[in-house]
Amino acid sequence: MATAVVVLFAPGPGQLVTVVGIGTVALLVLALVGARRGVPAAAALPPSDRPS
């Protein structure tokens, strides 16, 4: 959402590409961090509590 708000105020196409690129990289990093923390947490669950 922060990227969308900043894009509204980007003065030119160069800044627009930079802001969208930074937002995309930030989103990917957050997704990878979440996956890295979530996989071990899911594996630590007892077999009866694991999602199918």
Secondary structure, 3 states (H helix, E strand, C coil): CHHHHHHHCCCCHHHHHHHHHHHHHHHHHHHHHHHHHHHHHHHCCCHHHCCC
